[in-house]
Amino acid sequence: MSGAVPFWRAAGMTYITYSNICANMVRNALKEPFKSEALSREKVHFSFTKYLNGKPEKPSIRSSDAPQ
């Protein structure tokens, strides 16, 4: 069964890239108020800790929409 390659792999994409494209298409197809709700859930927040001389500094909370 050598011909069973997923189409996203045959197109040279990773599964994450493919799933992100699909998710964006679904969010853009939604009507209001669902579209704005879905777009607000798209944001990602994470904690970032810098280390100086082997010791952690105070962690900072980052958002996917904030400049780095």
PyMOL Python script that loads the backbone (N, CA, C, O; Angstrom):
from pymol import cmd

cmd.read_pdbstr("""\
ATOM      1  N   MET A   1       0.834  -1.183   0.000  1.00  0.00           N
ATOM      2  CA  MET A   1       0.000   0.000   0.000  1.00  0.00           C
ATOM      3  C   MET A   1       0.879   1.247   0.000  1.00  0.00           C
ATOM      4  O   MET A   1       0.781   2.069   0.911  1.00  0.00           O
ATOM      5  N   SER A   2       1.713   1.394  -0.982  1.00  0.00           N
ATOM      6  CA  SER A   2       2.654   2.506  -1.026  1.00  0.00           C
ATOM      7  C   SER A   2       2.022   3.807  -1.506  1.00  0.00           C
ATOM      8  O   SER A   2       2.612   4.872  -1.325  1.00  0.00           O
ATOM      9  N   GLY A   3       0.843   3.750  -2.108  1.00  0.00           N
ATOM     10  CA  GLY A   3       0.219   4.956  -2.633  1.00  0.00           C
ATOM     11  C   GLY A   3      -0.671   5.678  -1.641  1.00  0.00           C
ATOM     12  O   GLY A   3      -1.330   6.651  -2.006  1.00  0.00           O
ATOM     13  N   ALA A   4      -0.708   5.224  -0.386  1.00  0.00           N
ATOM     14  CA  ALA A   4      -1.595   5.801   0.616  1.00  0.00           C
ATOM     15  C   ALA A   4      -0.913   6.938   1.373  1.00  0.00           C
ATOM     16  O   ALA A   4      -0.713   6.840   2.584  1.00  0.00           O
ATOM     17  N   VAL A   5      -0.558   8.004   0.682  1.00  0.00           N
ATOM     18  CA  VAL A   5       0.065   9.172   1.307  1.00  0.00           C
ATOM     19  C   VAL A   5      -1.017  10.220   1.507  1.00  0.00           C
ATOM     20  O   VAL A   5      -1.745  10.545   0.570  1.00  0.00           O
ATOM     21  N   PRO A   6      -1.131  10.761   2.737  1.00  0.00           N
ATOM     22  CA  PRO A   6      -2.119  11.821   2.946  1.00  0.00           C
ATOM     23  C   PRO A   6      -1.860  13.001   2.003  1.00  0.00           C
ATOM     24  O   PRO A   6      -0.711  13.325   1.702  1.00  0.00           O
ATOM     25  N   PHE A   7      -2.941  13.637   1.543  1.00  0.00           N
ATOM     26  CA  PHE A   7      -2.780  14.718   0.563  1.00  0.00           C
ATOM     27  C   PHE A   7      -2.015  15.902   1.115  1.00  0.00           C
ATOM     28  O   PHE A   7      -1.325  16.583   0.357  1.00  0.00           O
ATOM     29  N   TRP A   8      -2.114  16.175   2.429  1.00  0.00           N
ATOM     30  CA  TRP A   8      -1.361  17.281   3.003  1.00  0.00           C
ATOM     31  C   TRP A   8       0.128  16.985   2.967  1.00  0.00           C
ATOM     32  O   TRP A   8       0.934  17.899   2.798  1.00  0.00           O
ATOM     33  N   ARG A   9       0.510  15.713   3.126  1.00  0.00           N
ATOM     34  CA  ARG A   9       1.918  15.335   3.047  1.00  0.00           C
ATOM     35  C   ARG A   9       2.405  15.412   1.602  1.00  0.00           C
ATOM     36  O   ARG A   9       3.526  15.847   1.339  1.00  0.00           O
ATOM     37  N   ALA A  10       1.548  14.984   0.666  1.00  0.00           N
ATOM     38  CA  ALA A  10       1.899  15.050  -0.747  1.00  0.00           C
ATOM     39  C   ALA A  10       2.056  16.500  -1.203  1.00  0.00           C
ATOM     40  O   ALA A  10       2.810  16.773  -2.137  1.00  0.00           O
ATOM     41  N   ALA A  11       1.350  17.437  -0.552  1.00  0.00           N
ATOM     42  CA  ALA A  11       1.456  18.852  -0.896  1.00  0.00           C
ATOM     43  C   ALA A  11       2.667  19.507  -0.228  1.00  0.00           C
ATOM     44  O   ALA A  11       2.925  20.692  -0.440  1.00  0.00           O
ATOM     45  N   GLY A  12       3.409  18.742   0.577  1.00  0.00           N
ATOM     46  CA  GLY A  12       4.605  19.280   1.220  1.00  0.00           C
ATOM     47  C   GLY A  12       4.322  20.020   2.514  1.00  0.00           C
ATOM     48  O   GLY A  12       5.137  20.837   2.943  1.00  0.00           O
ATOM     49  N   MET A  13       3.180  19.754   3.152  1.00  0.00           N
ATOM     50  CA  MET A  13       2.819  20.419   4.403  1.00  0.00           C
ATOM     51  C   MET A  13       2.969  19.460   5.575  1.00  0.00           C
ATOM     52  O   MET A  13       2.960  18.241   5.403  1.00  0.00           O
ATOM     53  N   THR A  14       3.106  20.022   6.756  1.00  0.00           N
ATOM     54  CA  THR A  14       3.002  19.219   7.965  1.00  0.00           C
ATOM     55  C   THR A  14       1.533  19.163   8.360  1.00  0.00           C
ATOM     56  O   THR A  14       0.724  19.946   7.864  1.00  0.00           O
ATOM     57  N   TYR A  15       1.190  18.243   9.247  1.00  0.00           N
ATOM     58  CA  TYR A  15      -0.200  18.138   9.678  1.00  0.00           C
ATOM     59  C   TYR A  15      -0.620  19.393  10.440  1.00  0.00           C
ATOM     60  O   TYR A  15      -1.766  19.829  10.327  1.00  0.00           O
ATOM     61  N   ILE A  16       0.287  19.974  11.208  1.00  0.00           N
ATOM     62  CA  ILE A  16      -0.040  21.192  11.961  1.00  0.00           C
ATOM     63  C   ILE A  16      -0.392  22.332  11.013  1.00  0.00           C
ATOM     64  O   ILE A  16      -1.360  23.056  11.245  1.00  0.00           O
ATOM     65  N   THR A  17       0.391  22.495   9.941  1.00  0.00           N
ATOM     66  CA  THR A  17       0.098  23.536   8.953  1.00  0.00           C
ATOM     67  C   THR A  17      -1.259  23.299   8.315  1.00  0.00           C
ATOM     68  O   THR A  17      -2.058  24.225   8.173  1.00  0.00           O
ATOM     69  N   TYR A  18      -1.514  22.056   7.931  1.00  0.00           N
ATOM     70  CA  TYR A  18      -2.803  21.698   7.327  1.00  0.00           C
ATOM     71  C   TYR A  18      -3.961  21.983   8.280  1.00  0.00           C
ATOM     72  O   TYR A  18      -4.970  22.561   7.875  1.00  0.00           O
ATOM     73  N   SER A  19      -3.819  21.580   9.548  1.00  0.00           N
ATOM     74  CA  SER A  19      -4.912  21.795  10.495  1.00  0.00           C
ATOM     75  C   SER A  19      -5.125  23.275  10.790  1.00  0.00           C
ATOM     76  O   SER A  19      -6.264  23.693  11.002  1.00  0.00           O
ATOM     77  N   ASN A  20      -4.056  24.085  10.811  1.00  0.00           N
ATOM     78  CA  ASN A  20      -4.197  25.530  11.005  1.00  0.00           C
ATOM     79  C   ASN A  20      -4.925  26.181   9.835  1.00  0.00           C
ATOM     80  O   ASN A  20      -5.754  27.069  10.035  1.00  0.00           O
ATOM     81  N   ILE A  21      -4.621  25.746   8.622  1.00  0.00           N
ATOM     82  CA  ILE A  21      -5.321  26.275   7.448  1.00  0.00           C
ATOM     83  C   ILE A  21      -6.800  25.934   7.517  1.00  0.00           C
ATOM     84  O   ILE A  21      -7.651  26.784   7.255  1.00  0.00           O
ATOM     85  N   CYS A  22      -7.110  24.680   7.874  1.00  0.00           N
ATOM     86  CA  CYS A  22      -8.513  24.264   7.988  1.00  0.00           C
ATOM     87  C   CYS A  22      -9.245  25.047   9.080  1.00  0.00           C
ATOM     88  O   CYS A  22     -10.384  25.470   8.884  1.00  0.00           O
ATOM     89  N   ALA A  23      -8.596  25.239  10.220  1.00  0.00           N
ATOM     90  CA  ALA A  23      -9.221  25.975  11.317  1.00  0.00           C
ATOM     91  C   ALA A  23      -9.498  27.421  10.917  1.00  0.00           C
ATOM     92  O   ALA A  23     -10.558  27.955  11.244  1.00  0.00           O
ATOM     93  N   ASN A  24      -8.565  28.063  10.216  1.00  0.00           N
ATOM     94  CA  ASN A  24      -8.780  29.435   9.762  1.00  0.00           C
ATOM     95  C   ASN A  24      -9.930  29.519   8.778  1.00  0.00           C
ATOM     96  O   ASN A  24     -10.704  30.475   8.813  1.00  0.00           O
ATOM     97  N   MET A  25     -10.054  28.532   7.896  1.00  0.00           N
ATOM     98  CA  MET A  25     -11.147  28.536   6.930  1.00  0.00           C
ATOM     99  C   MET A  25     -12.496  28.394   7.624  1.00  0.00           C
ATOM    100  O   MET A  25     -13.465  29.053   7.249  1.00  0.00           O
ATOM    101  N   VAL A  26     -12.557  27.532   8.636  1.00  0.00           N
ATOM    102  CA  VAL A  26     -13.810  27.352   9.381  1.00  0.00           C
ATOM    103  C   VAL A  26     -14.159  28.620  10.133  1.00  0.00           C
ATOM    104  O   VAL A  26     -15.310  29.054  10.106  1.00  0.00           O
ATOM    105  N   ARG A  27     -13.170  29.234  10.819  1.00  0.00           N
ATOM    106  CA  ARG A  27     -13.456  30.469  11.559  1.00  0.00           C
ATOM    107  C   ARG A  27     -13.922  31.585  10.627  1.00  0.00           C
ATOM    108  O   ARG A  27     -14.820  32.349  10.980  1.00  0.00           O
ATOM    109  N   ASN A  28     -13.323  31.685   9.447  1.00  0.00           N
ATOM    110  CA  ASN A  28     -13.721  32.734   8.503  1.00  0.00           C
ATOM    111  C   ASN A  28     -15.093  32.482   7.894  1.00  0.00           C
ATOM    112  O   ASN A  28     -15.738  33.422   7.430  1.00  0.00           O
ATOM    113  N   ALA A  29     -15.550  31.235   7.886  1.00  0.00           N
ATOM    114  CA  ALA A  29     -16.854  30.913   7.319  1.00  0.00           C
ATOM    115  C   ALA A  29     -17.997  31.165   8.303  1.00  0.00           C
ATOM    116  O   ALA A  29     -19.160  31.191   7.898  1.00  0.00           O
ATOM    117  N   LEU A  30     -17.687  31.351   9.582  1.00  0.00           N
ATOM    118  CA  LEU A  30     -18.727  31.561  10.584  1.00  0.00           C
ATOM    119  C   LEU A  30     -19.378  32.931  10.423  1.00  0.00           C
ATOM    120  O   LEU A  30     -18.767  33.880   9.929  1.00  0.00           O
ATOM    121  N   LYS A  31     -20.633  33.004  10.855  1.00  0.00           N
ATOM    122  CA  LYS A  31     -21.348  34.280  10.873  1.00  0.00           C
ATOM    123  C   LYS A  31     -21.276  34.854  12.279  1.00  0.00           C
ATOM    124  O   LYS A  31     -21.043  34.132  13.248  1.00  0.00           O
ATOM    125  N   GLU A  32     -21.479  36.160  12.375  1.00  0.00           N
ATOM    126  CA  GLU A  32     -21.474  36.820  13.682  1.00  0.00           C
ATOM    127  C   GLU A  32     -22.686  36.360  14.476  1.00  0.00           C
ATOM    128  O   GLU A  32     -23.721  36.091  13.866  1.00  0.00           O
ATOM    129  N   PRO A  33     -22.624  36.256  15.758  1.00  0.00           N
ATOM    130  CA  PRO A  33     -21.552  36.587  16.693  1.00  0.00           C
ATOM    131  C   PRO A  33     -20.538  35.457  16.872  1.00  0.00           C
ATOM    132  O   PRO A  33     -19.570  35.622  17.615  1.00  0.00           O
ATOM    133  N   PHE A  34     -20.733  34.321  16.215  1.00  0.00           N
ATOM    134  CA  PHE A  34     -19.861  33.168  16.404  1.00  0.00           C
ATOM    135  C   PHE A  34     -18.449  33.409  15.885  1.00  0.00           C
ATOM    136  O   PHE A  34     -17.481  32.886  16.436  1.00  0.00           O
ATOM    137  N   LYS A  35     -18.334  34.203  14.822  1.00  0.00           N
ATOM    138  CA  LYS A  35     -17.018  34.468  14.236  1.00  0.00           C
ATOM    139  C   LYS A  35     -16.125  35.221  15.212  1.00  0.00           C
ATOM    140  O   LYS A  35     -14.974  34.832  15.408  1.00  0.00           O
ATOM    141  N   SER A  36     -16.621  36.281  15.822  1.00  0.00           N
ATOM    142  CA  SER A  36     -15.799  37.060  16.759  1.00  0.00           C
ATOM    143  C   SER A  36     -15.473  36.253  18.011  1.00  0.00           C
ATOM    144  O   SER A  36     -14.396  36.413  18.585  1.00  0.00           O
ATOM    145  N   GLU A  37     -16.392  35.389  18.441  1.00  0.00           N
ATOM    146  CA  GLU A  37     -16.116  34.527  19.599  1.00  0.00           C
ATOM    147  C   GLU A  37     -15.001  33.539  19.275  1.00  0.00           C
ATOM    148  O   GLU A  37     -14.106  33.322  20.091  1.00  0.00           O
ATOM    149  N   ALA A  38     -15.054  32.941  18.091  1.00  0.00           N
ATOM    150  CA  ALA A  38     -14.029  31.976  17.687  1.00  0.00           C
ATOM    151  C   ALA A  38     -12.675  32.659  17.523  1.00  0.00           C
ATOM    152  O   ALA A  38     -11.649  32.086  17.890  1.00  0.00           O
ATOM    153  N   LEU A  39     -12.657  33.869  16.981  1.00  0.00           N
ATOM    154  CA  LEU A  39     -11.398  34.594  16.809  1.00  0.00           C
ATOM    155  C   LEU A  39     -10.777  34.974  18.148  1.00  0.00           C
ATOM    156  O   LEU A  39      -9.554  35.018  18.280  1.00  0.00           O
ATOM    157  N   SER A  40     -11.627  35.252  19.150  1.00  0.00           N
ATOM    158  CA  SER A  40     -11.086  35.607  20.464  1.00  0.00           C
ATOM    159  C   SER A  40     -10.484  34.385  21.158  1.00  0.00           C
ATOM    160  O   SER A  40      -9.556  34.530  21.954  1.00  0.00           O
ATOM    161  N   ARG A  41     -10.990  33.190  20.872  1.00  0.00           N
ATOM    162  CA  ARG A  41     -10.434  31.965  21.459  1.00  0.00           C
ATOM    163  C   ARG A  41      -9.163  31.523  20.753  1.00  0.00           C
ATOM    164  O   ARG A  41      -8.471  30.629  21.241  1.00  0.00           O
ATOM    165  N   GLU A  42      -8.841  32.123  19.623  1.00  0.00           N
ATOM    166  CA  GLU A  42      -7.669  31.754  18.859  1.00  0.00           C
ATOM    167  C   GLU A  42      -6.377  32.198  19.548  1.00  0.00           C
ATOM    168  O   GLU A  42      -5.316  31.631  19.289  1.00  0.00           O
ATOM    169  N   LYS A  43      -6.452  33.191  20.410  1.00  0.00           N
ATOM    170  CA  LYS A  43      -5.267  33.733  21.072  1.00  0.00           C
ATOM    171  C   LYS A  43      -4.695  32.709  22.059  1.00  0.00           C
ATOM    172  O   LYS A  43      -5.436  31.958  22.693  1.00  0.00           O
ATOM    173  N   VAL A  44      -3.380  32.696  22.174  1.00  0.00           N
ATOM    174  CA  VAL A  44      -2.689  31.766  23.059  1.00  0.00           C
ATOM    175  C   VAL A  44      -1.882  32.569  24.070  1.00  0.00           C
ATOM    176  O   VAL A  44      -1.207  33.534  23.711  1.00  0.00           O
ATOM    177  N   HIS A  45      -1.953  32.169  25.326  1.00  0.00           N
ATOM    178  CA  HIS A  45      -1.198  32.806  26.396  1.00  0.00           C
ATOM    179  C   HIS A  45      -0.238  31.781  26.988  1.00  0.00           C
ATOM    180  O   HIS A  45      -0.604  30.621  27.173  1.00  0.00           O
ATOM    181  N   PHE A  46       0.984  32.203  27.282  1.00  0.00           N
ATOM    182  CA  PHE A  46       1.954  31.282  27.850  1.00  0.00           C
ATOM    183  C   PHE A  46       2.906  32.034  28.769  1.00  0.00           C
ATOM    184  O   PHE A  46       3.037  33.255  28.687  1.00  0.00           O
ATOM    185  N   SER A  47       3.563  31.288  29.638  1.00  0.00           N
ATOM    186  CA  SER A  47       4.521  31.846  30.579  1.00  0.00           C
ATOM    187  C   SER A  47       5.923  31.678  30.006  1.00  0.00           C
ATOM    188  O   SER A  47       6.255  30.630  29.453  1.00  0.00           O
ATOM    189  N   PHE A  48       6.745  32.722  30.144  1.00  0.00           N
ATOM    190  CA  PHE A  48       8.099  32.735  29.609  1.00  0.00           C
ATOM    191  C   PHE A  48       9.049  33.106  30.733  1.00  0.00           C
ATOM    192  O   PHE A  48       8.885  34.145  31.372  1.00  0.00           O
ATOM    193  N   THR A  49      10.052  32.255  30.979  1.00  0.00           N
ATOM    194  CA  THR A  49      11.021  32.513  32.040  1.00  0.00           C
ATOM    195  C   THR A  49      12.412  32.601  31.454  1.00  0.00           C
ATOM    196  O   THR A  49      12.857  31.681  30.768  1.00  0.00           O
ATOM    197  N   LYS A  50      13.107  33.700  31.716  1.00  0.00           N
ATOM    198  CA  LYS A  50      14.501  33.849  31.307  1.00  0.00           C
ATOM    199  C   LYS A  50      15.390  33.357  32.442  1.00  0.00           C
ATOM    200  O   LYS A  50      15.051  33.477  33.620  1.00  0.00           O
ATOM    201  N   TYR A  51      16.535  32.801  32.058  1.00  0.00           N
ATOM    202  CA  TYR A  51      17.517  32.353  33.040  1.00  0.00           C
ATOM    203  C   TYR A  51      18.763  33.209  32.914  1.00  0.00           C
ATOM    204  O   TYR A  51      19.247  33.466  31.812  1.00  0.00           O
ATOM    205  N   LEU A  52      19.277  33.647  34.057  1.00  0.00           N
ATOM    206  CA  LEU A  52      20.484  34.459  34.108  1.00  0.00           C
ATOM    207  C   LEU A  52      21.442  33.793  35.094  1.00  0.00           C
ATOM    208  O   LEU A  52      21.119  33.626  36.270  1.00  0.00           O
ATOM    209  N   ASN A  53      22.610  33.418  34.610  1.00  0.00           N
ATOM    210  CA  ASN A  53      23.619  32.715  35.430  1.00  0.00           C
ATOM    211  C   ASN A  53      23.051  31.450  36.072  1.00  0.00           C
ATOM    212  O   ASN A  53      23.366  31.138  37.220  1.00  0.00           O
ATOM    213  N   GLY A  54      22.220  30.725  35.333  1.00  0.00           N
ATOM    214  CA  GLY A  54      21.667  29.455  35.816  1.00  0.00           C
ATOM    215  C   GLY A  54      20.501  29.590  36.771  1.00  0.00           C
ATOM    216  O   GLY A  54      20.018  28.580  37.283  1.00  0.00           O
ATOM    217  N   LYS A  55      20.025  30.811  37.033  1.00  0.00           N
ATOM    218  CA  LYS A  55      18.894  31.013  37.949  1.00  0.00           C
ATOM    219  C   LYS A  55      17.749  31.672  37.202  1.00  0.00           C
ATOM    220  O   LYS A  55      17.960  32.585  36.404  1.00  0.00           O
ATOM    221  N   PRO A  56      16.524  31.202  37.466  1.00  0.00           N
ATOM    222  CA  PRO A  56      15.368  31.779  36.766  1.00  0.00           C
ATOM    223  C   PRO A  56      15.047  33.178  37.261  1.00  0.00           C
ATOM    224  O   PRO A  56      15.099  33.461  38.458  1.00  0.00           O
ATOM    225  N   GLU A  57      14.712  34.051  36.313  1.00  0.00           N
ATOM    226  CA  GLU A  57      14.207  35.380  36.664  1.00  0.00           C
ATOM    227  C   GLU A  57      12.691  35.275  36.806  1.00  0.00           C
ATOM    228  O   GLU A  57      12.118  34.198  36.644  1.00  0.00           O
ATOM    229  N   LYS A  58      12.062  36.380  37.102  1.00  0.00           N
ATOM    230  CA  LYS A  58      10.612  36.389  37.267  1.00  0.00           C
ATOM    231  C   LYS A  58       9.942  36.031  35.931  1.00  0.00           C
ATOM    232  O   LYS A  58      10.258  36.641  34.909  1.00  0.00           O
ATOM    233  N   PRO A  59       9.014  35.044  35.922  1.00  0.00           N
ATOM    234  CA  PRO A  59       8.347  34.688  34.665  1.00  0.00           C
ATOM    235  C   PRO A  59       7.423  35.804  34.185  1.00  0.00           C
ATOM    236  O   PRO A  59       6.862  36.550  34.987  1.00  0.00           O
ATOM    237  N   SER A  60       7.276  35.904  32.880  1.00  0.00           N
ATOM    238  CA  SER A  60       6.358  36.894  32.320  1.00  0.00           C
ATOM    239  C   SER A  60       5.319  36.159  31.476  1.00  0.00           C
ATOM    240  O   SER A  60       5.619  35.155  30.831  1.00  0.00           O
ATOM    241  N   ILE A  61       4.116  36.671  31.495  1.00  0.00           N
ATOM    242  CA  ILE A  61       3.022  36.094  30.720  1.00  0.00           C
ATOM    243  C   ILE A  61       3.034  36.742  29.348  1.00  0.00           C
ATOM    244  O   ILE A  61       3.052  37.968  29.237  1.00  0.00           O
ATOM    245  N   ARG A  62       3.025  35.928  28.304  1.00  0.00           N
ATOM    246  CA  ARG A  62       3.023  36.416  26.935  1.00  0.00           C
ATOM    247  C   ARG A  62       1.744  35.978  26.248  1.00  0.00           C
ATOM    248  O   ARG A  62       1.095  35.015  26.657  1.00  0.00           O
ATOM    249  N   SER A  63       1.398  36.699  25.205  1.00  0.00           N
ATOM    250  CA  SER A  63       0.242  36.374  24.382  1.00  0.00           C
ATOM    251  C   SER A  63       0.705  36.204  22.959  1.00  0.00           C
ATOM    252  O   SER A  63       1.701  36.804  22.556  1.00  0.00           O
ATOM    253  N   SER A  64      -0.002  35.395  22.186  1.00  0.00           N
ATOM    254  CA  SER A  64       0.399  35.150  20.804  1.00  0.00           C
ATOM    255  C   SER A  64       0.251  36.391  19.941  1.00  0.00           C
ATOM    256  O   SER A  64       0.865  36.465  18.876  1.00  0.00           O
ATOM    257  N   ASP A  65      -0.545  37.370  20.364  1.00  0.00           N
ATOM    258  CA  ASP A  65      -0.727  38.575  19.577  1.00  0.00           C
ATOM    259  C   ASP A  65       0.163  39.732  20.042  1.00  0.00           C
ATOM    260  O   ASP A  65       0.118  40.812  19.454  1.00  0.00           O
ATOM    261  N   ALA A  66       0.972  39.522  21.090  1.00  0.00           N
ATOM    262  CA  ALA A  66       1.832  40.578  21.605  1.00  0.00           C
ATOM    263  C   ALA A  66       3.188  40.543  20.920  1.00  0.00           C
ATOM    264  O   ALA A  66       3.692  39.460  20.621  1.00  0.00           O
ATOM    265  N   PRO A  67       3.799  41.708  20.659  1.00  0.00           N
ATOM    266  CA  PRO A  67       5.143  41.723  20.080  1.00  0.00           C
ATOM    267  C   PRO A  67       6.151  41.167  21.083  1.00  0.00           C
ATOM    268  O   PRO A  67       5.955  41.283  22.293  1.00  0.00           O
ATOM    269  N   GLN A  68       7.236  40.562  20.579  1.00  0.00           N
ATOM    270  CA  GLN A  68       8.188  39.916  21.474  1.00  0.00           C
ATOM    271  C   GLN A  68       9.356  40.766  21.768  1.00  0.00           C
ATOM    272  O   GLN A  68      10.247  40.354  22.511  1.00  0.00           O
TER     273      GLN A  68
END
""", "prot")
cmd.dss("prot")
cmd.show_as("cartoon", "prot")
cmd.util.cbc("prot")
cmd.orient("prot")
